[in-house]
Amino acid sequence: MVIKSSWFKGVAGEFVVNIGVKIFLDKKTYHLIKNVTLPTEDGSTQIDHIIVSKFGVFVVETKNMKGWIFGSPNQKIWTQKIYKHSSKFQNPLHQNYKHTKTLQSLLGLNEIQLFSVIVFVGDSTFKTNMPENVTYGKGCIRFIKSKTTPLLTDSQVKEVTEKIQAGRLAPSFKTNREHVNHVQSIIAEKENIKNCPKCSSTMVLREVKKGQKMGNKFWGCSKFPKCRSIVNVT
């Protein structure tokens, strides 16, 4: 059903954040820009919300999830657990890092002028300690309001907002579809990476350096030399 789809949950989560920003943040100080797709060297990246203010540029990634959430800032993969069922998802801090760096490059700002914010909406509970910029619902408003040191002048706020609007891809079904296709191709590429049949570690594509088979490619275990398992490329 569409109501259970990741697309619907994403839209619902973004709606909750949009309402919170409009109600609890002064629109004269905080300028909300929604659903920004920016071009990158390898395709595009889509940012749920950008909030521009004199206190910095807040790059917000929304996650509409339920259940127990396990993860730490340095882990590539986090875990969602609902009763006995567990599923893996990309560390949203790492995901939002790309968004933040792309935006920083577009705007020509310093790192200290941008803030990454991860907000979970839905019936979820953190089961590991999270940094202050990973929060529930209205917690993102508290985080944003906690930044009280001016980092941008009024003219810079205006310039930043204009640069984002000028640099974004035009919002449309086509833009969204192309971005989704790009993300799906990345996922498919990752799924094609083999796991070691002996120790289940990631396999690395390597090339024979000498001998009769020089130039041939094969999958070798990333744990080499502890594990010497190989799989020939077919």
VMD Tcl script that draws the C-alpha trace (Angstrom):
set ca {
  {0.00 0.00 0.00}
  {1.22 3.49 -0.79}
  {0.64 4.63 2.78}
  {3.37 2.20 3.89}
  {5.82 3.15 1.15}
  {9.14 4.87 1.90}
  {7.99 7.74 -0.34}
  {4.85 8.33 1.74}
  {6.75 8.07 5.03}
  {9.33 10.51 3.74}
  {6.69 13.03 2.70}
  {4.85 12.63 6.01}
  {8.06 13.14 7.98}
  {8.98 16.25 6.01}
  {5.47 17.64 6.58}
  {5.87 17.30 10.36}
  {9.18 19.19 10.26}
  {7.75 21.86 7.95}
  {4.91 22.55 10.38}
  {7.28 22.64 13.36}
  {9.58 25.14 11.66}
  {6.68 27.40 10.66}
  {5.13 27.36 14.15}
  {8.19 27.55 16.40}
  {10.76 29.53 14.38}
  {10.36 33.22 13.54}
  {10.13 33.41 9.75}
  {11.76 36.84 9.82}
  {14.90 35.24 11.24}
  {14.76 31.70 9.88}
  {14.18 31.11 6.17}
  {12.95 27.62 5.23}
  {13.76 26.12 1.81}
  {12.24 22.68 1.19}
  {13.11 19.71 -1.03}
  {16.28 21.06 -2.61}
  {17.91 18.89 -5.28}
  {21.47 19.96 -6.09}
  {23.62 18.66 -8.96}
  {26.78 16.76 -8.01}
  {29.68 15.28 -9.98}
  {28.04 11.84 -9.97}
  {24.38 12.84 -10.30}
  {22.41 14.73 -7.67}
  {21.75 14.98 -3.96}
  {18.41 15.83 -2.35}
  {18.11 17.84 0.87}
  {14.84 17.68 2.83}
  {15.09 21.11 4.47}
  {17.54 23.99 4.53}
  {17.02 26.67 7.16}
  {19.02 29.85 6.57}
  {19.54 32.35 9.40}
  {22.14 34.74 10.76}
  {23.03 31.95 13.20}
  {24.07 29.62 10.39}
  {22.72 27.34 7.68}
  {20.95 24.26 9.06}
  {20.87 21.22 6.77}
  {18.06 18.95 7.98}
  {17.65 15.26 7.12}
  {14.31 13.71 8.17}
  {13.80 10.05 9.10}
  {10.25 8.76 9.61}
  {10.91 5.51 11.46}
  {9.54 3.51 14.36}
  {11.04 0.97 16.73}
  {14.40 0.95 18.45}
  {17.28 2.76 16.76}
  {20.89 1.69 17.35}
  {23.90 3.56 16.00}
  {26.87 5.79 16.66}
  {28.37 8.71 14.70}
  {31.24 6.61 13.33}
  {29.26 3.54 12.25}
  {28.50 3.32 8.53}
  {25.32 1.33 9.14}
  {22.66 1.81 11.82}
  {20.03 -0.70 12.94}
  {16.28 -0.39 13.32}
  {14.64 -3.07 15.48}
  {10.89 -3.67 15.65}
  {10.16 -6.55 18.02}
  {12.31 -9.43 16.71}
  {12.82 -7.97 13.25}
  {15.98 -5.97 12.54}
  {16.83 -3.97 9.44}
  {19.86 -1.92 8.45}
  {20.00 1.64 7.11}
  {22.73 4.10 6.20}
  {24.05 6.29 9.00}
  {22.04 9.49 8.41}
  {24.93 11.60 9.68}
  {27.09 10.25 6.85}
  {24.22 10.74 4.41}
  {23.77 14.34 5.50}
  {27.53 14.97 5.38}
  {27.36 14.76 1.58}
  {24.42 17.17 1.58}
  {26.29 19.62 3.81}
  {29.53 19.50 1.80}
  {27.66 19.96 -1.49}
  {25.87 22.98 -0.06}
  {29.07 24.37 1.43}
  {30.74 24.17 -1.99}
  {27.81 25.93 -3.66}
  {27.68 28.72 -1.08}
  {31.40 29.18 -0.45}
  {30.93 29.10 3.33}
  {33.17 27.84 6.14}
  {32.36 24.59 7.93}
  {31.48 26.45 11.13}
  {28.68 28.28 9.30}
  {26.74 25.09 8.50}
  {25.05 22.64 10.86}
  {23.93 19.09 10.09}
  {20.67 18.15 11.82}
  {19.05 14.70 11.84}
  {15.45 14.56 13.04}
  {13.50 11.34 13.62}
  {9.73 11.54 13.50}
  {7.44 8.63 14.25}
  {7.35 6.24 17.20}
  {11.07 5.54 17.55}
  {13.42 5.28 20.53}
  {17.19 5.74 20.54}
  {18.81 2.78 22.31}
  {22.33 4.21 22.06}
  {23.62 7.65 22.98}
  {23.22 10.14 20.15}
  {24.98 13.47 19.54}
  {22.96 16.64 20.13}
  {22.26 17.12 16.41}
  {20.45 13.76 16.18}
  {17.06 14.28 17.75}
  {13.32 13.60 17.82}
  {10.61 15.87 16.42}
  {10.72 19.29 18.07}
  {14.20 18.56 19.36}
  {15.51 19.90 16.07}
  {13.89 23.25 16.91}
  {15.68 23.28 20.28}
  {18.98 22.47 18.57}
  {18.53 25.26 16.02}
  {17.55 27.77 18.72}
  {20.57 26.76 20.80}
  {22.82 28.38 18.20}
  {22.85 32.04 19.21}
  {26.18 33.31 17.87}
  {25.69 35.35 14.67}
  {27.66 33.76 11.81}
  {26.14 35.59 8.85}
  {25.18 39.20 8.22}
  {21.70 40.09 6.97}
  {23.10 40.63 3.49}
  {24.85 37.24 3.60}
  {21.59 35.55 4.62}
  {19.92 37.08 1.58}
  {22.83 36.10 -0.67}
  {22.86 32.50 0.62}
  {19.11 32.13 0.07}
  {19.42 33.45 -3.48}
  {22.37 31.15 -4.26}
  {20.42 28.10 -3.12}
  {17.41 29.03 -5.24}
  {19.64 29.70 -8.25}
  {21.74 26.54 -7.81}
  {18.96 24.02 -7.18}
  {17.45 21.91 -9.93}
  {13.93 23.04 -10.80}
  {11.44 21.21 -8.54}
  {9.47 18.78 -10.72}
  {8.41 15.16 -10.99}
  {11.21 14.65 -13.54}
  {13.88 16.04 -11.19}
  {12.65 13.84 -8.35}
  {12.48 10.74 -10.57}
  {16.01 11.29 -11.88}
  {17.29 11.64 -8.31}
  {15.47 8.46 -7.23}
  {16.96 6.59 -10.20}
  {20.42 7.84 -9.21}
  {19.97 6.63 -5.62}
  {18.64 3.26 -6.78}
  {21.65 2.78 -9.07}
  {23.98 3.42 -6.12}
  {22.08 0.87 -4.00}
  {22.18 -1.68 -6.83}
  {25.92 -1.15 -7.23}
  {26.49 -1.73 -3.51}
  {24.35 -4.87 -3.59}
  {26.54 -6.24 -6.38}
  {29.56 -6.21 -4.05}
  {30.20 -9.80 -3.04}
  {30.70 -11.13 0.46}
  {33.43 -13.63 1.27}
  {32.05 -17.20 1.18}
  {34.35 -18.15 4.09}
  {34.21 -15.25 6.57}
  {31.40 -13.04 5.14}
  {33.67 -9.98 4.92}
  {33.41 -7.66 1.92}
  {35.17 -8.87 -1.22}
  {37.44 -6.45 -3.11}
  {37.83 -6.48 -6.90}
  {41.52 -7.13 -7.64}
  {43.73 -7.80 -10.67}
  {46.37 -10.47 -11.29}
  {49.72 -8.65 -11.52}
  {51.92 -11.33 -13.11}
  {51.98 -14.75 -14.74}
  {49.83 -16.22 -17.49}
  {46.65 -14.73 -16.01}
  {48.09 -11.21 -15.68}
  {45.34 -8.61 -16.15}
  {42.53 -10.97 -15.16}
  {40.23 -9.68 -12.42}
  {39.04 -11.59 -9.37}
  {37.27 -10.97 -6.05}
  {39.61 -11.22 -3.06}
  {38.67 -11.08 0.61}
  {39.26 -7.70 2.26}
  {40.65 -9.56 5.31}
  {43.66 -10.82 3.31}
  {46.11 -12.20 4.44}
  {44.04 -13.52 7.35}
  {41.54 -14.88 4.83}
  {42.76 -15.89 1.36}
  {39.40 -16.70 -0.19}
  {38.97 -15.66 -3.84}
  {36.10 -15.75 -6.34}
  {36.78 -15.58 -10.06}
  {35.01 -12.88 -12.07}
  {32.60 -14.56 -14.48}
}
mol new
graphics top color blue
foreach p $ca { graphics top sphere $p radius 0.5 }
foreach p [lrange $ca 0 end-1] q [lrange $ca 1 end] { graphics top cylinder $p $q radius 0.2 }
display resetview
